[in-house]
Amino acid sequence: MTTDLVPQPRRAGRHARYDLPLQIVVPIGAGSEVTRQIAGRSVIEMVVANLTPAGAHRFVFVLDPALPDVHDLFGRLGILFPQAQVLIATDAAADAAADAAGAGVAGAVPLVLAAEQLLDEDAPLLVAEPDVWLDLDVDSYLAAHTASGDDGYLTVVITDTQIPGLGLQTAGAPSGPASAGAKCYVDIDDTGRPVAVVADPVSEVAAAGICTFTRAGYFLNAAHAMLAMDVRLHGEFQVAGAMAELVAAGGRFGMYALGREDAGLHRLATAADAERFITLPVAREAVIG
C-alpha cells in the first residue's frame, strides 16, 4: 500500500528518557570495510559519531570471524573506541545459531546474538548497520521512539520501487544492496500500522539503517524465534525481520522516516559509495563530526 509518511526533521535538543543506559550493538559482517577512509576519517568513526546519544550508553562491536584481518580490526576498534566492548563472534556461537536454524548462518542477527551475554535484557537496545550514515539527530530519533510507546522502532526510506497494482514507477537503480535486490519492505496494514518487514515489495517503504527496542529482551526473544523457524530475508537473518516476531508476540513497532532513499540514508560500503557521498553537502558534517 502507499503511505503518507513525512520525513522527520533533523534537529537536536530532544532527548530520550531511559531508566537504563542504551546498548548500541554494531554487528560487522565479513563483507564490511568499516576502516575505509573518506577524507581522512574512517567509515566506522563517522557512523559511531552520528549515533552517539547525549544520554548514558555503551557501544558493543561484534566482528564476524570471517572478516579479513579480524584480529587487526579488533585491535583498531579498541584504540578508536576505548570505552566500547569489542568481541569476535566465536565459532561456538555461530554453531549454536546454525543448529537452531538447521541451516547455514548469515546476516546480522547471529552476530548480535553472539553478544547476548553482554546485554541487559531490561535495558533498551539499538542495532546499527556498520557502513550506513543516516541524516538524522539520534537523540530526536530516540525521543520519537519513546514518545510513540512502541516496543520497537526503525528508520525507513521511501522508495520508487514498482509495486504490483499500485502503479508506482521506478526512478532508477539505487546504489548498494538495493541494486542487488536486497531491499526489505515494511508491510503496513489498512490502519497504517506497520506489522512486519518482508523481502517482497508490499509497499514503497523500505527498512534500513537502525532498529531499536525498548528492551533488549524483546529483540533477543524475536531473534531466537527467527533462528528456530529459519525466518530469513534475502537468505539472511536480518535484524529488521525481528519486527514481525515482535508483533506475533503481542508487541508493536513504529517507523521513523528519513525521506527518499539516497537522501536521508547513505551507504558507504564500497569505494563508489564513498566517492558519491563525498560530493554531497551532508558529507562535511559526517567527516567533521
N, C-alpha and C positions, 0 to 999 in steps of 0.2 A: 504494500500500500504506500501511497505518497505520504509525506509528512511536512508539517509547517514548522519544524524546529528552527529556532532563532539562535544564531551563534552567540555564545556568552561573551560579554566584553572582557578584554584583558585589563584588569585593574588590581591594584594592591590595596591592602588595608582591611580586607575582610578575612577573619581567621577562623578556622575550625576550632571546635571545643571538644577535646578528648580528655577522658579521665586518665588514660594511659598513653605512653609515647607511641607515635605512629611507627610501625615497622615497614620499611621500604625495601622490598626484595627485587634485585635486578638479576634475572637469570641470563647468563651469557652463553649462547649456544655455539656449536662447533664452527658455524659459518660466520660468526661475528668478527668484525675487525674494529673493535672499540678503541684501539690505540691509534687509529688513523688520524693524522694531523690535518686540521683545517685552520689555516692562517696562524699556525703556531700553538694551537690548542687541540687536545685530543677530543675525539667524539665523546668518550665516556665522561670527561670533565664537563663538557657542555651539557650533557644530559643530566648529570648529577646536580650541577649548579641550578639548572632550571627547575628541578623537582625538590629542592631543599626547602622545607617549610619553615616558618618562623617559630612554630611550636616544637615541643620535645619530640625527638625522632631518633631512629637509628637505621643505618643502611646495612644490608646484607647482600653481598655479591656471591652468586653461586656459579661456578665455572663447570662447563662440560669437560670431562676428562679428555675428550677427543679434540679439544682445541689445540692448534699448533702452538708449541712452546707454552703450554698451560702453566707450568711452574714459574716461568718468567713473568707471565701475566699476573699470576698470584702475587708475586713479589712487588710488581709495579703498582698494583691496586693498593697494596698495603702501605706503600710510600705515599701515593696520591691521597689516600683517604685513611689516615691512621686511626680514626675513631670508628671505622666500619669493621664489620666482620666479613672475612673472605674465606670461602671454602671451595674445595674441589669436590664435586659430586662423586661419591665413592662408587666403585663397581657394585658394592653390596646394595646401595640404594637403587641403582639402575636395575639390578637383577630383581629386586623385590617388586619394582614397578612393572617390569616385564612379566613376572609371574602373575601379578594381579590382572594385567591386561590380557595375558595369554598370547601376546604378540610382541613385536619389536617396539621399543620405546623411542618416541620422537616428540619434540616440542618442549615448551617451557614448563608445563605442569610437573613432569617428573623432576626437573631441576629444582623447582620451588619446594617440592616435597622432600628433597634431599636436605633441606634446611629446617624441616619440621621441628626437630628437637630444639632449635634455637628460637622458635616462635612462641609467643604467649597467645594462647587461643582466645583470650578475652580482650586482647588489645587490637586496635584497628590495623589493617594491612593494606599496603599499596604495592602492586606488582607493575613494573615498568619494563618496556622494551628497551634494550641497551643501546640501540642505534637509531632512535627516533627523537627528534627535537619538536616539542609542541609549543605553539604560540599561545601560551596561557600563563596566568599567575596561579601557582599551585595552591596558594592559600585561599584564593577565591574559589578554586575548584573544590577544595576540601570543605569550605564553608557551605557551598551549594549542596554537597553530599549530605552533610549533617542536617542542613535545613530541610532536605527532601524527606527525611525519615526512612529512606530506602536502605535495605540491608547491603546492597551492592550498587556500584556506580561505575560508569566507564565513559571514556571520551569517544566521540563519534565524529565522522565527517560525512558530508552529503556528497554523494557521487552522481555521475551522469550515466550510470550503468543501465543498459537496456533491461527492462523488466517486462516479461510477457504479460500482455493485457493492459499495460499502463501507458504504452506509447511513449516512454521516455527515450531520448536519443543519447547515444554515446558520443561524447565530445572528443574522444581520442584516447589512446592507450596511456594510462598513467605510468609513472616510474615505479621501480621497486617491485615488491612482492605482488602488488595489484596487477601488474602487467603479466605476471607469471600465473595468474589465476588463483592467487592465494587470498583474495579478499574475503572477509567474513561479514555477513549482513545481520542486522537486527530485525528479528521478527516482531512486528508490532500488531497488537490485536485491534479490534474495532473501536475500542475506547481510547486508543492512543497509548496504551501501556505496553512497554517492551516486555516480551515473555521469553525470548531466547536469542542466542546468537548462532547462526547457522551458515553453512557453506553456500547454499543456494541463494540467488538474488531475489529474495522475497520483498525487499524494499530498497530504496536508494540510500539508506543509512548504513554506513559501514563502521564497524568497531575497529579501533586502532589506537595504540599509544599506551594508556594506563587503565588499570582496573583497581577499584578499592572496595574493601569490605569493612563494615563496622566492627566485625570480629574476625580475626584470622581463622577461628574455628569454622565459620561459615564456608570459607574457601576450602579449608582442609577436608571437611566432610564432602563437599561437592567434588573435589579433586579425586578423592578415593573412589567415589561413586563413578566418576568418569572412567577411571582405570578399570574398575571392576566390570563395567559394561562396555568397555572399549569404545567410548564415545570420542570420536576424532573429528577435526575439521581439516579438510585437505590433507588427510593422512597423518595429522599431528594432534597431540593433546595440547590444545591452546587454552590459555587462561580465560579468555572471554567465553569459551564454551562452558565454563563452570556456572555461568548465569542461569542456564536452563535447569541445572541440577538444584541451584538455589531456589528457583521458583517451584520446582517439583517438591521441595521440602517445606513449602509454605512461605518462603520469603519473596522479596520483590527487588527489582533493581531499576535504576534510572539512568538517564543519558545526559551527558554534558557536550553540547555541540561546539565544535571548533570552527565550523564553516565548511566551505567546499574543500575537497581533497586538494593537496598541493598548495593550500593557502594557510590552513591552521596546523597542518601536520607535515613535517619534512623528514623524509627518510635519508639517513646518512650511511647506508650500508655499503655503498660502492663508491669508487672514485668518481664515476659520473654523477652520482647523487651529490657528492661533496662539491664538485665543480659547479653544478647548478645552484646549490644552496648559497655558495659564497657570493653569488651575484645578486642575491635578494636583500632588501633593506633589513629584514629581521636578523640577517647573519651577523651584523655588527653587535647586536645585543647578545647573541649566542656566544660569540667569540670573546667579547669583553667580560660578560657575566654580570 
